[in-house]
Amino acid sequence: MGARVVRMFRNFNLENRVFREISKEKPRAAPRHAVSDPPSAAGSEAAETAVDPVNRRNDPLLTLLKSVYVESKDPAAAAAAAEASKEVTGAKEAERRPLRFSLPGDPYGLVELTDVPKGKLTIAEALKALSSHQRQPGAWTPEKIAQEYSLDLKDTKALVEFFIPFQVQIIPPKTDSTKQIKAS
């Protein structure tokens, strides 16, 4: 009921109020900034003194600029060096090693890998190496893991230090003899 009363007061004499607002004079624009007198001869002298330091010759800076020496190289020579580095990386990629460990079956419907570039691991190999190091740290040292999987020793030490595989804990099934908290 209160909404009806509010609506009645809100809509009362609406057309007259709207017409009154529309017929009001529009607000005047803000006054423009007063323009100063056009530049005179005295003003042009001041402008010349401001520009003069820019156009003036600065001898200390000129001597420093003359001491700068720029060497440029032929782009063809740079392209040849880039090709040589690509050949080196291509040779590194050509070095591949067979897989040490893989999961049975086609995981995720992907094609089964047969070999991996040296210095790289598959996820299955990484988990196997980390879990074997976690179970037998004396037998599976970072040096042995690096040798087995053709890895860099520094990367292998970082891998062993900062990555820990998941630990699966099997919780025994509930039996009737175990005590349970009943809902109240």
Phi, psi and chi 1 to 4 in degrees:
 res  aa     phi    psi   chi1   chi2   chi3   chi4
   1 MET       -  -36.9 -177.5   70.6 -175.9      -
   2 GLY   -65.2  -32.6      -      -      -      -
   3 ALA   -66.0  -35.3      -      -      -      -
   4 ARG   -65.0  -42.2  -77.1 -172.6 -178.2  174.9
   5 VAL   -65.0  -43.6  173.6      -      -      -
   6 VAL   -62.6  -43.0  169.5      -      -      -
   7 ARG   -63.1  -38.7 -166.7  176.6  -49.5  121.2
   8 MET   -63.8  -45.2  -75.5  175.3   42.4      -
   9 PHE   -66.8  -35.4  -79.1  113.8      -      -
  10 ARG   -68.9  -37.8 -171.3  174.8   55.3 -145.0
  11 ASN   -90.9   -5.1  -66.8  -24.1      -      -
  12 PHE   -65.2  127.0  176.0   74.4      -      -
  13 ASN    55.7   37.5 -155.6    9.4      -      -
  14 LEU   -66.1  -43.7 -177.5   65.4      -      -
  15 GLU   -63.7  -40.4  -70.1  178.5   12.4      -
  16 ASN   -67.1  -40.5  -71.5  -20.7      -      -
  17 ARG   -65.8  -39.3  -72.7 -175.1  -69.9  147.2
  18 VAL   -66.1  -45.2  168.2      -      -      -
  19 PHE   -61.3  -39.7 -176.8   71.6      -      -
  20 ARG   -62.8  -42.0 -164.5  175.8  -28.6  134.4
  21 GLU   -66.4  -40.3  -79.5  -64.3  -41.2      -
  22 ILE   -68.7  -37.4  -68.3  174.4      -      -
  23 SER   -79.6   -7.0   63.5      -      -      -
  24 LYS   -64.2  153.8  -81.7 -174.6 -175.7  177.1
  25 GLU   -67.1  143.1  -82.0 -170.0   42.9      -
  26 LYS   -71.6  148.0  -56.5  -67.9 -176.6  -96.1
  27 PRO   -65.8  143.4   16.4  -24.2      -      -
  28 ARG   -74.5  152.1  -69.0 -173.9  -43.3  152.2
  29 ALA   -72.1  152.6      -      -      -      -
  30 ALA   -64.9  146.5      -      -      -      -
  31 PRO   -66.4  145.9   20.5  -29.1      -      -
  32 ARG   -75.2  157.7  -61.2  -88.8  180.0 -169.8
  33 HIS   -67.8  137.6 -177.7   69.3      -      -
  34 ALA   -65.6  131.1      -      -      -      -
  35 VAL   -86.3  133.5  178.5      -      -      -
  36 SER   -78.9  174.1   61.9      -      -      -
  37 ASP   -63.7  152.1  -66.1  -25.5      -      -
  38 PRO   -61.9  150.9   13.9  -20.6      -      -
  39 PRO   -60.8  135.6   13.8  -19.7      -      -
  40 SER  -104.9 -169.7   61.9      -      -      -
  41 ALA   -64.9  -36.9      -      -      -      -
  42 ALA   -66.2  -37.4      -      -      -      -
  43 GLY   -67.5  -35.0      -      -      -      -
  44 SER   -70.0  -31.4   64.0      -      -      -
  45 GLU   -65.1  -40.2  -69.6  173.7    9.3      -
  46 ALA   -65.6  -37.0      -      -      -      -
  47 ALA   -67.8  -36.8      -      -      -      -
  48 GLU   -66.2  -37.7  -73.9  178.1   15.3      -
  49 THR   -68.1  -29.6   57.2      -      -      -
  50 ALA   -73.8  -34.6      -      -      -      -
  51 VAL   -84.2  -25.3  175.5      -      -      -
  52 ASP   -55.2  -45.3 -168.9   27.7      -      -
  53 PRO   -63.3  -27.4  -18.1   25.2      -      -
  54 VAL   -72.4  -42.9  173.5      -      -      -
  55 ASN   -85.7  -11.9  -68.5  -28.9      -      -
  56 ARG   -72.6  144.6 -170.8  176.7   55.8 -143.7
  57 ARG   -79.0  128.8 -173.6  173.8 -176.1  157.3
  58 ASN  -108.3  103.1 -165.6  -20.0      -      -
  59 ASP   -64.1  -41.0  -70.6  -32.6      -      -
  60 PRO   -62.6  -38.8  -19.8   27.1      -      -
  61 LEU   -69.7  -34.4  -70.2  177.9      -      -
  62 LEU   -65.5  -40.3 -171.8   60.1      -      -
  63 THR   -66.7  -37.2   55.6      -      -      -
  64 LEU   -65.3  -38.9  -70.7  173.9      -      -
  65 LEU   -66.0  -35.6 -176.7   61.7      -      -
  66 LYS   -69.5  -25.0  -74.0 -178.4 -179.7  179.2
  67 SER   -80.1   -8.6   66.6      -      -      -
  68 VAL   -75.5  132.8  172.9      -      -      -
  69 TYR  -124.1  127.7 -179.9   72.1      -      -
  70 VAL  -114.4  130.0  177.4      -      -      -
  71 GLU  -108.5  134.8  -77.9 -173.8   24.5      -
  72 SER  -120.8  153.1   64.1      -      -      -
  73 LYS  -118.6  153.7  -65.3 -176.0  179.6  178.7
  74 ASP   -70.9  129.8 -173.6   20.5      -      -
  75 PRO   -62.1  -29.3  -14.1   20.5      -      -
  76 ALA   -65.6  -38.1      -      -      -      -
  77 ALA   -67.4  -37.3      -      -      -      -
  78 ALA   -66.0  -37.3      -      -      -      -
  79 ALA   -66.8  -37.8      -      -      -      -
  80 ALA   -65.4  -39.5      -      -      -      -
  81 ALA   -65.6  -37.5      -      -      -      -
  82 ALA   -65.9  -40.1      -      -      -      -
  83 GLU   -63.7  -38.4  -74.9 -178.1   20.7      -
  84 ALA   -64.6  -40.3      -      -      -      -
  85 SER   -68.9  -33.4   67.4      -      -      -
  86 LYS   -65.9  -37.3  -76.1 -178.7 -175.6  176.5
  87 GLU   -64.7  -39.0  -70.8  174.9    5.1      -
  88 VAL   -65.1  -44.9  169.8      -      -      -
  89 THR   -67.7  -34.3   57.3      -      -      -
  90 GLY   -64.0  -38.2      -      -      -      -
  91 ALA   -67.0  -37.1      -      -      -      -
  92 LYS   -66.4  -40.5  -93.8 -169.8  171.3 -179.1
  93 GLU   -67.1  -28.7  -72.2  178.6    6.1      -
  94 ALA   -67.8  -26.5      -      -      -      -
  95 GLU   -73.6  110.5  -64.0  177.4   18.3      -
  96 ARG  -126.9  158.3  -61.4 -179.6   73.9   84.1
  97 ARG  -128.1  151.2   62.0  171.6 -178.2   79.9
  98 PRO   -72.5  157.4   23.2  -30.6      -      -
  99 LEU   -68.6  140.5  -75.1  179.5      -      -
 100 ARG   -88.6  -34.2  -61.5  -91.7 -176.3 -148.8
 101 PHE  -149.7  137.4  177.2   77.8      -      -
 102 SER  -144.3  158.7   63.7      -      -      -
 103 LEU   -77.9  146.8  -65.9  174.2      -      -
 104 PRO   -70.8  144.3   22.7  -29.9      -      -
 105 GLY    81.4 -177.4      -      -      -      -
 106 ASP   -94.6   98.2  -78.9  -15.9      -      -
 107 PRO   -70.6  130.1   24.7  -29.3      -      -
 108 TYR    61.5   19.7  -48.8  113.6      -      -
 109 GLY    70.9   19.8      -      -      -      -
 110 LEU   -91.3  159.1  -61.0  175.6      -      -
 111 VAL   -68.8  138.2  177.7      -      -      -
 112 GLU   -70.8  130.9 -175.6   66.2   27.9      -
 113 LEU   -80.2  144.8  -64.1  174.4      -      -
 114 THR  -110.4  -28.9   56.2      -      -      -
 115 ASP  -146.7  161.9   58.8  -13.7      -      -
 116 VAL  -133.6  146.3  179.2      -      -      -
 117 PRO   -62.1  147.9  -18.7   26.8      -      -
 118 LYS   -65.2  140.4  -72.5 -169.3  176.5 -178.9
 119 GLY    91.9   -0.1      -      -      -      -
 120 LYS  -122.8  157.3  -53.2  -94.9 -177.4 -172.4
 121 LEU  -130.9  149.8  -74.5  175.1      -      -
 122 THR   -83.9  166.9   63.0      -      -      -
 123 ILE   -62.9  -41.7  -66.0  175.3      -      -
 124 ALA   -62.7  -42.1      -      -      -      -
 125 GLU   -66.4  -39.7  -74.6  178.7  -30.8      -
 126 ALA   -63.8  -44.3      -      -      -      -
 127 LEU   -65.2  -39.0  -71.1  174.7      -      -
 128 LYS   -64.4  -44.9  175.2   77.3  172.7  168.9
 129 ALA   -65.6  -42.3      -      -      -      -
 130 LEU   -68.0  -40.9  -71.4  171.7      -      -
 131 SER   -69.5  -36.5   64.3      -      -      -
 132 SER   -68.4  -35.0   60.1      -      -      -
 133 HIS   -68.1  -35.9  172.4   73.7      -      -
 134 GLN   -69.5  -37.7 -171.0  177.1   24.1      -
 135 ARG   -76.9  -40.4  -80.2 -177.8  -77.6  143.2
 136 GLN  -132.5   76.9  -59.7  170.5  -19.6      -
 137 PRO   -66.3  -25.2   14.2  -19.1      -      -
 138 GLY   -72.2  -39.4      -      -      -      -
 139 ALA   -81.1  -39.9      -      -      -      -
 140 TRP  -104.7   77.3  -73.3   91.8      -      -
 141 THR   -79.3  162.6   61.9      -      -      -
 142 PRO   -58.1  -32.5  -25.9   32.3      -      -
 143 GLU   -65.5  -42.5  -68.0   80.5   15.1      -
 144 LYS   -68.3  -39.9 -177.7  176.0  179.2 -176.2
 145 ILE   -63.5  -41.8  -66.3  172.6      -      -
 146 ALA   -63.1  -38.8      -      -      -      -
 147 GLN   -70.9  -43.0 -178.0 -177.2    9.6      -
 148 GLU   -63.8  -42.3  -76.6  -74.5  -36.8      -
 149 TYR  -103.9   11.3  -66.3  102.3      -      -
 150 SER    54.9   54.5  -57.4      -      -      -
 151 LEU  -112.7  165.7  -61.6  172.6      -      -
 152 ASP   -77.1  137.9 -174.1   28.7      -      -
 153 LEU   -63.6  -40.2 -177.7   61.0      -      -
 154 LYS   -63.4  -43.1  179.8 -175.5   75.1  158.5
 155 ASP   -66.5  -37.3  -65.6  -22.9      -      -
 156 THR   -67.0  -40.1  -52.0      -      -      -
 157 LYS   -63.5  -41.1  -74.9 -177.8  179.0  178.0
 158 ALA   -65.4  -39.3      -      -      -      -
 159 LEU   -62.1  -45.9 -179.3   76.0      -      -
 160 VAL   -68.6  -34.1  168.3      -      -      -
 161 GLU   -76.5  -40.9 -178.5  179.8   -8.5      -
 162 PHE  -102.2  -13.9  -65.1  112.3      -      -
 163 PHE  -114.6  131.8  -69.4   95.1      -      -
 164 ILE  -127.2  126.4  -60.6  170.8      -      -
 165 PRO   -70.4  161.1   23.5  -30.6      -      -
 166 PHE   -63.8  146.9  -68.6  112.0      -      -
 167 GLN  -108.4  120.7  -65.3  178.0  -10.8      -
 168 VAL   -91.3  123.8  178.0      -      -      -
 169 GLN  -115.1  124.6  -65.2 -178.8   -5.5      -
 170 ILE   -92.0  120.6  -60.2  173.2      -      -
 171 ILE   -91.0  127.7  -60.1  172.2      -      -
 172 PRO   -65.8  151.3   20.6  -28.6      -      -
 173 PRO   -67.5  154.3   22.1  -30.4      -      -
 174 LYS   -72.6  140.8  -65.1 -179.5 -178.3  177.4
 175 THR  -122.2  168.7   60.0      -      -      -
 176 ASP   -70.7  -23.4  -67.8  -23.6      -      -
 177 SER   -78.1  -17.1   62.7      -      -      -
 178 THR   -78.3  145.8   58.7      -      -      -
 179 LYS   -80.5  137.8  -66.6 -176.5  179.8  178.9
 180 GLN  -125.7  147.2  -64.9 -178.9   -5.4      -
 181 ILE   -83.2  124.9  -59.7  173.4      -      -
 182 LYS   -86.7  143.7  -58.0  -70.7 -178.2 -174.3
 183 ALA   -72.5  139.7      -      -      -      -
 184 SER   -94.8      -   55.0      -      -      -
